[in-house]
């Protein structure tokens, strides 16, 4: 069984084993799948833009004729050189093609297969894990250590440092999708060019709106008691490739802020004051929904929701294949709860 983990993945990606030309990349982090696939293709051929060097195949089309995978892999280039095949797996199985290819003598051709989440019993995953000439690499959302390394890598390239408080906030705003995180870091580096050190204000100006604003309708809809909005916006986020854990993390931060604010309201602070103050400052488009949320929930109920979200986050890590269902169920539960005032 060849399913790489941890440091073995980094070692393989740095120096791919020629004896294992079939590489399956799968998991919930679509950005990391793409990034690793790009790197593997770039090191496999001289020019990824040359159609004679790189063949792109659709998995669902391949499922109708799995033997085509073998034919393409065994084709000798007209002008010589190395070749690569990039397959985007869909909902239909072409595992039989992988089985046949695994028993073939593949020379100077790397086959990179990109897929979403795959259960252990998935035919494609099983085919790659049992084949001696293949390797399966899971792509899960970045851990805290991964994010720290990613931040250091991108800022070092731009000769930038980052303040401690800015780094802590930046870490909370990244994750879920490697490509999205890297894009946000590069945008931050461009914005901070020439400053030497990135401050908290820089992070909040550049990163928070870009990474969180698209999730706000989901989170605000849940706390405002709008299940239909939650369901429709959550579906859009899934289609866009957003990891469900990122949405639950945003809901946890919102629940914590609402709990703190509800305690302040109970002590006599006007809601309007809370909406206009605080850090980070609320986007104007959110104030109405947040005001409704503060009317809907008491501090005690918000404390219960914080626990509920924490449980959901843990369950999602334990059952990655069910992360989307767990996340949506939790948010809809909060929306239903919001309709009970007090």
C-alpha positions as CSV (number, residue, x, y, z in Angstrom):
1,X,0.0,0.0,0.0
2,X,1.6,3.3,-1.1
3,X,-0.2,6.2,0.5
4,X,2.2,8.9,1.6
5,X,2.0,10.9,4.8
6,X,3.7,13.9,6.3
7,X,7.4,14.4,5.5
8,X,7.2,11.5,3.0
9,X,5.0,13.7,0.8
10,X,7.4,16.6,0.8
11,X,10.3,14.3,0.0
12,X,8.4,12.7,-2.9
13,X,7.3,16.0,-4.4
14,X,10.8,17.3,-4.2
15,X,12.2,14.2,-6.0
16,X,9.4,12.1,-7.6
17,X,10.2,8.4,-7.8
18,X,10.5,7.4,-11.5
19,X,9.4,3.9,-10.5
20,X,6.0,5.3,-9.5
21,X,4.9,7.4,-12.5
22,X,1.1,7.2,-11.5
23,X,0.3,9.8,-8.9
24,X,-3.1,10.4,-7.4
25,X,-3.7,13.7,-5.6
26,X,-7.0,13.8,-3.7
27,X,-8.7,15.5,-0.8
28,X,-10.8,18.5,0.3
29,X,-8.2,21.2,-0.3
30,X,-8.7,21.7,-4.0
31,X,-6.1,24.5,-4.0
32,X,-3.4,22.2,-2.6
33,X,-4.4,19.5,-5.1
34,X,-3.9,21.9,-8.0
35,X,-0.6,23.3,-6.5
36,X,0.9,19.9,-6.2
37,X,-0.3,18.8,-9.6
38,X,1.2,21.9,-11.2
39,X,4.6,21.2,-9.5
40,X,4.6,17.6,-10.6
41,X,3.7,18.5,-14.2
42,X,6.3,21.2,-14.3
43,X,9.1,18.8,-13.2
44,X,7.9,16.1,-15.7
45,X,8.0,18.0,-19.0
46,X,10.1,20.7,-20.5
47,X,7.1,22.8,-21.6
48,X,3.6,22.3,-20.0
49,X,2.1,24.4,-22.7
50,X,3.2,22.0,-25.4
51,X,0.2,19.7,-26.4
52,X,2.7,17.1,-27.5
53,X,4.3,17.0,-24.1
54,X,1.2,17.3,-21.9
55,X,-2.1,15.5,-22.5
56,X,-5.1,16.6,-20.5
57,X,-8.0,14.1,-20.0
58,X,-11.4,14.4,-18.4
59,X,-12.1,11.5,-15.9
60,X,-15.7,11.2,-16.8
61,X,-14.9,10.9,-20.5
62,X,-12.1,8.5,-19.7
63,X,-14.6,6.3,-17.8
64,X,-16.3,5.5,-21.1
65,X,-13.0,4.2,-22.5
66,X,-10.5,3.5,-19.7
67,X,-8.0,1.8,-22.1
68,X,-7.3,5.3,-23.6
69,X,-5.3,6.1,-20.5
70,X,-2.9,3.2,-21.3
71,X,-2.8,4.2,-25.0
72,X,-1.8,7.8,-24.1
73,X,0.8,6.7,-21.6
74,X,2.4,4.3,-24.0
75,X,2.5,6.8,-26.9
76,X,6.0,7.7,-28.1
77,X,6.4,11.5,-28.6
78,X,6.9,12.5,-32.3
79,X,9.8,14.7,-31.4
80,X,11.1,12.7,-28.4
81,X,11.4,14.0,-24.9
82,X,9.3,13.4,-21.8
83,X,5.6,13.4,-21.6
84,X,2.9,13.8,-18.9
85,X,-0.8,13.1,-18.6
86,X,-3.1,15.2,-16.4
87,X,-6.4,13.7,-15.5
88,X,-9.3,15.5,-13.7
89,X,-11.3,12.8,-12.0
90,X,-15.1,13.3,-11.9
91,X,-17.9,11.2,-10.6
92,X,-17.4,8.2,-12.9
93,X,-14.7,5.5,-12.3
94,X,-11.8,4.8,-14.7
95,X,-10.0,2.6,-12.1
96,X,-9.7,-0.3,-14.5
97,X,-7.5,1.9,-16.8
98,X,-5.3,2.6,-13.8
99,X,-5.1,-1.1,-13.0
100,X,-4.0,-2.0,-16.5
101,X,-1.5,0.9,-16.7
102,X,0.0,-0.1,-13.3
103,X,1.0,-3.5,-14.9
104,X,2.5,-1.8,-18.0
105,X,6.1,-0.7,-18.5
106,X,5.6,3.1,-18.6
107,X,8.7,5.0,-19.8
108,X,9.3,8.8,-19.7
109,X,5.7,9.6,-18.9
110,X,4.2,10.8,-15.6
111,X,0.4,10.4,-15.0
112,X,-1.0,12.9,-12.5
113,X,-4.6,12.4,-11.4
114,X,-6.5,15.1,-9.6
115,X,-9.6,14.3,-7.5
116,X,-11.7,15.6,-4.7
117,X,-12.4,13.7,-1.5
118,X,-12.2,10.0,-1.9
119,X,-13.4,7.4,0.6
120,X,-11.0,4.5,1.4
121,X,-13.2,2.2,-0.6
122,X,-13.2,4.4,-3.7
123,X,-12.1,2.3,-6.7
124,X,-9.7,5.0,-7.9
125,X,-8.0,5.4,-4.5
126,X,-7.8,1.6,-4.0
127,X,-6.3,1.1,-7.4
128,X,-3.5,3.7,-6.8
129,X,-2.8,2.6,-3.2
130,X,-2.4,-1.1,-4.2
131,X,-0.3,-0.6,-7.3
132,X,3.5,-0.8,-7.0
133,X,3.9,1.8,-9.7
134,X,1.5,4.4,-8.2
135,X,1.3,6.6,-5.2
136,X,-1.7,8.2,-3.5
137,X,-1.3,11.6,-1.8
138,X,-4.0,13.1,0.4
139,X,-4.4,16.9,0.3
140,X,-6.0,18.2,3.5
141,X,-6.3,21.8,4.7
142,X,-3.2,23.4,6.1
143,X,-2.4,22.9,9.7
144,X,-1.1,25.7,11.9
145,X,2.4,24.6,11.2
146,X,1.8,24.4,7.4
147,X,0.3,28.0,7.5
148,X,3.3,29.3,9.4
149,X,5.7,27.8,6.9
150,X,3.6,29.2,4.0
151,X,3.6,32.7,5.5
152,X,7.4,32.6,6.1
153,X,8.0,31.3,2.5
154,X,6.0,34.0,0.8
155,X,7.2,36.9,2.9
156,X,10.8,35.8,2.7
157,X,10.5,36.0,-1.1
158,X,9.4,39.6,-0.8
159,X,11.9,40.4,1.9
160,X,9.2,41.3,4.4
161,X,8.8,40.8,8.1
162,X,5.5,40.6,10.0
163,X,4.5,41.9,13.4
164,X,3.5,39.3,16.0
165,X,-0.1,40.5,16.4
166,X,-0.4,40.8,12.6
167,X,0.8,37.3,12.2
168,X,-1.7,35.9,14.7
169,X,-4.6,37.5,12.9
170,X,-3.3,36.5,9.5
171,X,-3.1,32.9,10.6
172,X,-6.8,32.9,11.6
173,X,-7.8,34.3,8.2
174,X,-6.0,31.7,6.1
175,X,-6.5,28.0,5.6
176,X,-9.0,25.7,3.9
177,X,-7.6,26.2,0.4
178,X,-3.8,26.4,-0.2
179,X,-4.1,28.3,-3.5
180,X,-6.5,30.9,-1.9
181,X,-4.1,31.3,1.0
182,X,-1.1,31.8,-1.2
183,X,-2.9,34.3,-3.4
184,X,-3.9,36.4,-0.3
185,X,-0.3,36.3,1.0
186,X,1.0,37.5,-2.4
187,X,-1.6,40.3,-2.4
188,X,-0.5,41.3,1.1
189,X,3.1,41.3,0.1
190,X,2.4,43.5,-2.9
191,X,0.4,45.9,-0.8
192,X,3.2,46.1,1.8
193,X,6.1,46.4,-0.7
194,X,8.8,48.7,0.6
195,X,7.5,48.8,4.2
196,X,9.9,46.3,5.6
197,X,7.4,45.0,8.2
198,X,3.7,44.1,7.8
199,X,1.5,45.6,10.5
200,X,-1.9,44.5,11.8
201,X,-3.7,47.3,9.9
202,X,-2.1,46.0,6.6
203,X,-3.5,42.5,7.3
204,X,-7.0,43.8,8.1
205,X,-7.1,46.1,5.1
206,X,-5.9,43.6,2.5
207,X,-6.8,40.1,3.8
208,X,-9.8,40.1,6.0
209,X,-12.3,41.5,3.6
210,X,-11.1,39.4,0.7
211,X,-11.2,36.1,2.7
212,X,-14.2,36.6,4.9
213,X,-16.7,38.8,3.0
214,X,-17.8,35.9,0.8
215,X,-18.6,33.9,3.9
216,X,-20.5,36.6,5.7
217,X,-23.9,35.9,4.1
218,X,-23.7,32.3,5.4
219,X,-22.7,33.2,8.9
220,X,-24.9,36.2,9.3
221,X,-27.8,34.3,7.8
222,X,-27.4,31.6,10.4
223,X,-27.4,34.0,13.4
224,X,-30.2,36.1,11.8
225,X,-32.5,33.0,11.5
226,X,-32.5,32.7,7.7
227,X,-32.1,29.0,6.9
228,X,-32.9,29.4,3.2
229,X,-30.2,32.0,2.8
230,X,-27.7,29.7,4.7
231,X,-28.5,26.8,2.5
232,X,-28.2,28.7,-0.8
233,X,-25.0,30.5,0.1
234,X,-23.4,27.4,1.6
235,X,-24.1,25.6,-1.7
236,X,-22.4,28.4,-3.6
237,X,-19.3,28.1,-1.3
238,X,-19.1,24.4,-1.9
239,X,-19.2,24.8,-5.7
240,X,-16.5,27.5,-5.4
241,X,-14.3,24.9,-3.5
242,X,-14.4,26.5,-0.1
243,X,-13.5,24.0,2.7
244,X,-16.5,23.8,5.1
245,X,-14.1,24.1,8.1
246,X,-13.3,27.7,7.0
247,X,-17.0,28.6,7.3
248,X,-17.4,27.0,10.7
249,X,-14.2,28.9,11.9
250,X,-15.8,32.1,10.7
251,X,-19.0,31.2,12.6
252,X,-17.0,30.5,15.7
253,X,-15.4,33.9,15.6
254,X,-18.8,35.5,15.0
255,X,-20.3,33.6,17.9
256,X,-17.5,34.7,20.2
257,X,-18.0,38.4,19.2
258,X,-21.7,38.2,19.6
259,X,-21.4,36.6,23.0
260,X,-19.0,39.4,24.2
261,X,-21.4,42.0,22.7
262,X,-24.5,40.4,24.2
263,X,-22.9,40.6,27.7
264,X,-22.1,44.3,27.0
265,X,-25.7,45.0,26.0
266,X,-26.9,43.3,29.2
267,X,-24.8,45.7,31.1
268,X,-26.3,48.7,29.4
269,X,-24.1,49.4,26.3
270,X,-26.3,50.5,23.3
271,X,-26.2,48.1,20.3
272,X,-25.4,51.0,18.0
273,X,-22.2,51.7,20.0
274,X,-21.1,48.1,19.6
275,X,-21.8,48.1,15.9
276,X,-19.8,51.3,15.3
277,X,-16.8,50.3,17.5
278,X,-14.7,47.3,18.1
279,X,-12.0,45.7,16.0
280,X,-12.1,44.6,13.3
281,X,-14.8,47.1,12.3
282,X,-18.0,45.6,10.9
283,X,-18.6,46.1,7.2
284,X,-21.6,48.4,6.7
285,X,-23.5,45.7,4.8
286,X,-23.5,43.4,7.8
287,X,-24.8,45.7,10.5
288,X,-28.5,45.0,10.0
289,X,-28.0,41.2,10.2
290,X,-25.7,41.5,13.3
291,X,-28.2,43.7,15.0
292,X,-30.9,41.1,14.5
293,X,-28.5,38.4,15.8
294,X,-28.0,40.4,19.0
295,X,-31.8,40.6,19.5
296,X,-32.2,36.9,18.8
297,X,-29.7,35.5,21.3
298,X,-29.0,35.8,25.0
299,X,-25.4,35.4,26.3
300,X,-26.3,31.9,27.7
301,X,-27.6,30.7,24.3
302,X,-24.6,32.1,22.5
303,X,-22.4,30.2,25.0
304,X,-24.2,27.0,24.0
305,X,-23.7,27.8,20.3
306,X,-20.0,28.3,20.8
307,X,-19.9,24.8,22.3
308,X,-22.0,23.5,19.4
309,X,-19.6,25.0,16.8
310,X,-16.6,23.6,18.6
311,X,-18.1,20.1,18.5
312,X,-18.8,20.5,14.8
313,X,-15.3,21.6,14.1
314,X,-13.9,18.5,15.9
315,X,-16.4,16.2,14.1
316,X,-15.4,17.6,10.8
317,X,-11.7,16.8,11.4
318,X,-12.6,13.3,12.5
319,X,-14.9,12.7,9.5
320,X,-13.5,14.7,6.7
321,X,-15.7,13.0,4.1
322,X,-18.8,14.3,6.0
323,X,-17.4,17.8,6.6
324,X,-19.9,19.5,4.3
325,X,-22.9,17.8,5.7
326,X,-21.8,18.4,9.3
327,X,-21.1,22.1,8.6
328,X,-24.4,22.7,6.9
329,X,-26.4,20.8,9.6
330,X,-24.8,22.9,12.3
331,X,-25.5,26.2,10.6
332,X,-29.1,25.3,9.9
333,X,-29.5,24.3,13.5
334,X,-28.3,27.8,14.6
335,X,-30.7,29.4,12.1
336,X,-33.6,27.4,13.6
337,X,-32.4,28.3,17.1
338,X,-32.4,32.0,16.1
339,X,-36.1,32.0,15.6
340,X,-36.6,31.4,19.3
341,X,-36.0,34.8,20.8
342,X,-34.2,35.2,24.2
